Amino acid sequence: MAASRCIPNTLTIAGSDPSGGAGIQADLKTLSALGTYATSVITALTAQNTRGVSGVHPVPVEFIAAQLETLLADVDIDAVKIGMVASREVADVIREALTLRRPGWIVLDPVMVAKSGDILVDDAGIAAVRERLVPLADLITPNLPEAAVLLGCPVPEDRAGMEALVPALRDLGAGATLLKGGHLEGGECPDLLITAQAANWIEGHRIDTTNLHGTGCTLSSAICARLAHGDALPDAVATAKTWLSRALEESHRLDVGQGRGPVHHFHGRR
């Protein structure tokens, strides 16, 4: 972050969720709640609510490129979060733009699997993320099904299974990986932070709530915000995870939709 600025600038590159719980909207809320100036580049419009997605309208690749070029030519970005990328063309545009004007941190949330278990991107999209964006990222944040898709392996079912993926995840080429353990059974939600030097567990308790819409988007954006503020990576991850737990605990204060509700991004304000 430039010494002359008190508030860091962040960028989210993702799709729009009109219900406000996930995607660009969740990212902007999170980045703002955690004290950064949030900018955005929209890659797709969706028709969705708390009960599901009924339609997706991709933004033309040329216009994604125009958004990135115009923004990055004017605003110095301290950290960027990348959400779902469904095609090699979009991945290439993002890679080119962020290579030309690289921010201090790049966090990639490889959104590939819906909570229903459905695969959201085709094989070409998966390959594009793995080959074009993962090596560009300082941190990737897959959950267990997403890690299995990236690696072409079964979904881990316990901590030992998560630890067994460490060498393969390192080989993907990202600076670090946060392998999220929320899909494990039981009352704990352990995540595994994998760097080139070590693999360390970050513990967490499962919050008893059905308001889980956009939790992955929110966590990756929270990490992005803390990195923009200058936190070391392990501290950024731990602080973001604690903040998300509080957002889940406070989600009962919201009454949004009839399906999986959102977390309370502004729980710090009464």
Buried (B, 14 or more C-beta within 10 A) or exposed (E): BEEEEEEBBBBBBBBBBEBBBBBBBBBBBBBBBBBBBBBBBBBBBBBBBBEEBEEBEBBEBEBBBBBBBEBBEEEEBBBBBBBBBBBBBBBBBBBEBBEEBEBBBBBBBBBBBEBEEEBBBEEEBBBBBBBBBBBBBBBBBBBBBBBBBBBEEEBBEEBEBBBEBBEEBBEBEBBBBBBBBBBBEEEEBBBBBBBEEEBEEBEBEBBEBEBBBBBBBBBBBBBBBBBBBEBEBBEBBBBBBEBBBBBBBBBEEBEBBEBBBBBBBBBEEE
